[in-house]
Amino acid sequence: MQKYVLCALALIAVAAAAPQQPAEQHPVYVLKQESDVGPDGYTFDFETSDGTARQEQGTLKQVSEDHQALEIKGSYKYVAPDGVVYAVTFTADEHGFQPQEHVEHPSQ
């Protein structure tokens, strides 16, 4: 009898640990995709149907007399599963990565 109870409990534990079916997912389409790369910098921009977007521009900057570095400015955003929109604008240069976050809650 104990073997049957132990087997039943093991089957219940396996069933509970099985991956849950994800919520219905819709395909995501690229709505816009542009890029331009040159010797002094680059730009790119894309947007998808699920609300994800990213823009970035990198330019070659003279840091000192004999050193150059990329200065990058850009932004990205995405919509979380709970409907909250997260947006980040950033600069990355010789002083490091400097992000600024903005959160937009869906209207109730």
Salt bridges, closest charged atoms under 4 A:
ASP45 OD2 - LYS32 NZ 3.00
GLU56 OE1 - ARG54 NH2 2.34
ASP66 OD1 - HIS67 ND1 3.02
GLU71 OE2 - LYS61 NZ 3.65
GLU94 OE2 - LYS61 NZ 3.18
GLU94 OE2 - HIS95 NE2 3.41
GLU104 OE2 - HIS102 NE2 3.85
